[in-house]
Amino acid sequence: MQVIGLLERWYDASEGTVRVGGIPITQYQGKLGLRSQLSLVGQEPVLFDLSILENISWGAMGPVSFEEVVEVAIQADAHTFIQGLPDGKFLRTLYF
């Protein structure tokens, strides 16, 4: 977790320089810098009191289509499981 914290700049190194591709991470530009290129997948799932569809699309930087959510579920190998649930992607995770 410490490496991710350094890469996502949750904190800075107390000594030395953290580099990616030979470039110090402090030089990455843009709205989120290097963060927009990284993703952290924790070992424990965190679900909000929303539908499965809303939970999947929650981390997007903007609006996503239903088809995009389905594609993400397929890539995560979760689509078949979700389809087997009583309300599929519209099931609220509060009851899940």
C-alpha distance (Angstrom), angle and dihedral (degrees) to the residues before:
residue distance angle dihedral
M1 . . .
Q2 3.80 . .
V3 3.81 93.2 .
I4 3.81 90.8 52.0
G5 3.81 89.6 48.5
L6 3.79 90.3 54.0
L7 3.81 94.3 44.9
E8 3.79 93.5 47.7
R9 3.83 89.8 43.2
W10 3.77 96.1 -123.2
Y11 3.79 80.3 145.6
D12 3.80 135.3 -3.6
A13 3.80 127.0 -115.4
S14 3.78 113.3 -93.0
E15 3.82 89.6 -142.1
G16 3.77 135.2 18.2
T17 3.80 129.4 5.5
V18 3.80 129.4 -70.9
R19 3.81 110.1 -138.9
V20 3.78 134.1 -173.7
G21 3.79 115.4 -166.1
G22 3.79 88.1 -7.0
I23 3.82 91.7 -59.6
P24 3.82 119.8 115.0
I25 3.80 108.2 -116.0
T26 3.81 89.7 -127.2
Q27 3.82 88.5 68.2
Y28 3.81 96.2 59.1
Q29 3.78 107.9 111.7
G30 3.78 134.9 -156.7
K31 3.76 136.9 72.7
L32 3.79 94.0 -53.5
G33 3.79 101.3 9.8
L34 3.77 112.0 -152.5
R35 3.83 92.0 -7.5
S36 3.80 91.6 77.7
Q37 3.82 87.9 62.7
L38 3.83 96.8 48.3
S39 3.75 135.4 70.4
L40 3.78 129.0 -169.9
V41 3.79 118.0 -150.9
G42 3.77 109.3 -168.2
Q43 3.78 123.9 -150.7
E44 3.80 93.0 -120.3
P45 3.80 118.4 57.5
V46 3.77 118.4 -126.7
L47 3.78 115.4 -156.1
F48 3.78 127.0 -175.3
D49 3.80 125.0 -143.7
L50 3.80 89.5 -91.1
S51 3.78 136.3 100.4
I52 3.79 119.0 -77.1
L53 3.81 87.4 -109.3
E54 3.82 91.0 54.5
N55 3.82 92.1 45.5
I56 3.81 91.5 52.6
S57 3.81 93.0 48.3
W58 3.83 95.1 40.9
G59 3.80 95.0 93.0
A60 3.81 95.6 51.0
M61 3.79 117.9 115.0
G62 3.81 90.3 -132.0
P63 3.80 143.1 -5.5
V64 3.79 117.2 -34.6
S65 3.78 130.1 -162.9
F66 3.78 125.7 -121.8
E67 3.81 88.1 -111.9
E68 3.82 90.8 56.0
V69 3.81 90.6 51.8
V70 3.81 90.2 50.2
E71 3.82 90.2 50.3
V72 3.82 91.4 50.9
A73 3.82 90.4 49.2
I74 3.81 89.6 50.6
Q75 3.82 91.8 49.1
A76 3.81 89.7 49.6
D77 3.82 89.6 50.4
A78 3.82 89.1 -122.0
H79 3.81 101.4 108.3
T80 3.82 97.7 90.4
F81 3.80 91.7 47.1
I82 3.81 92.4 47.9
Q83 3.81 92.1 47.7
G84 3.81 88.5 55.8
L85 3.80 92.4 58.9
P86 3.82 118.6 99.1
D87 3.83 95.1 -106.5
G88 3.80 98.4 18.0
K89 3.80 113.4 -151.4
F90 3.80 90.7 -4.3
L91 3.82 94.2 62.6
R92 3.79 110.1 117.8
T93 3.77 110.2 -123.5
L94 3.79 91.6 -138.6
Y95 3.82 85.8 80.1
F96 3.79 95.5 38.3
